[in-house]
Amino acid sequence: MYRETLRNSPNASWALVVAPRRSIALEVTSDLRQQSRVTDATVDLVNADRVFDKPSRKSVRVVTAADLFQALSRQRNIKESLSKLRLVLC
């Protein structure tokens, strides 16, 4: 699903995958990196500091629920980044 979504989206679009634990986030990141060549998108495991960075190209960001909560708690101006968000998987 994410591949089709990103393939049909403009540059700098991104998808967010939320994992309950870091071990699962690492596994998901590894699996998605193997498949990402089809979409020409980067796949990154990010922390609270980078979740809402403005993307420079199509990307999939994998984050733990705790890091996402922390990012949402302290970020104030995420509107621009969220405008490029195309998909959230939990």
matplotlib code that plots the C-alpha trace (Angstrom):
import matplotlib.pyplot as plt

x = [0.0, 2.7, 4.5, 1.6, 0.8, 4.3, 4.7, 1.7, 2.6, 4.7, 8.4, 9.0, 6.0, 6.3, 4.7, 4.9, 5.1, 4.5, 5.9, 5.1, 8.8, 12.2, 12.9, 9.9, 10.8, 14.2, 12.7, 10.1, 12.9, 15.0, 12.0, 10.9, 14.4, 14.5, 11.3, 11.9, 13.9, 10.6, 9.3, 12.6, 12.0, 14.3, 13.4, 14.7, 14.3, 13.9, 13.7, 11.6, 14.0, 13.5, 10.0, 8.6, 11.7, 10.7, 11.4, 13.7, 12.5, 9.9, 10.5, 9.1, 9.9, 9.7, 9.2, 8.4, 5.1, 7.1, 9.2, 6.1, 4.4, 7.5, 7.7, 4.1, 4.5, 7.2, 6.8, 4.8, 5.1, 4.6, 1.9, 4.2, 5.6, 2.2, 1.0, 3.3, 2.3, 0.4, 0.0, 0.3, 0.6, 0.4]
y = [0.0, 2.5, 1.8, 2.8, 5.8, 7.2, 6.3, 8.4, 11.3, 14.4, 14.7, 15.3, 13.3, 11.0, 8.1, 7.5, 4.0, 3.9, 0.8, 0.0, -0.8, -0.1, -3.7, -3.8, -0.5, -1.9, -4.9, -2.9, -0.5, -3.4, -5.0, -1.7, -0.8, -4.0, -3.0, 0.7, 0.5, 0.1, 3.5, 5.4, 6.4, 6.5, 4.5, 5.9, 5.0, 8.4, 9.7, 12.5, 15.2, 14.2, 12.9, 16.2, 17.4, 18.7, 15.9, 16.6, 13.5, 10.8, 8.9, 6.5, 7.3, 4.7, 5.8, 4.3, 5.4, 6.9, 9.0, 10.2, 11.2, 13.1, 14.9, 15.8, 17.1, 19.6, 20.5, 23.6, 24.3, 21.0, 22.1, 22.4, 18.9, 17.4, 18.8, 16.4, 13.4, 10.9, 7.8, 6.7, 3.0, 1.8]
z = [0.0, 0.9, -2.4, -4.5, -2.3, -2.6, -6.3, -7.1, -4.9, -5.6, -4.6, -0.9, 0.1, 3.0, 4.9, 8.6, 10.2, 13.9, 15.8, 19.5, 20.4, 19.0, 18.2, 16.0, 14.4, 13.5, 11.9, 9.9, 8.8, 7.5, 5.7, 4.1, 2.9, 0.9, -0.8, -1.2, -4.4, -6.3, -5.0, -5.2, -1.6, 1.4, 4.5, 7.8, 11.5, 13.1, 16.6, 18.1, 16.8, 13.1, 12.8, 11.4, 9.5, 6.1, 3.6, 0.6, -1.4, -1.1, 2.2, 4.7, 8.3, 10.9, 14.5, 17.9, 19.5, 22.4, 20.1, 18.1, 21.3, 22.4, 19.1, 19.1, 22.7, 21.9, 18.2, 17.5, 13.8, 12.0, 9.6, 6.6, 7.1, 7.7, 4.4, 2.6, 4.8, 2.6, 4.8, 8.5, 9.4, 12.9]

ax = plt.figure().add_subplot(projection="3d")
ax.plot(x, y, z, "-o")
ax.set_aspect("equal")
plt.show()
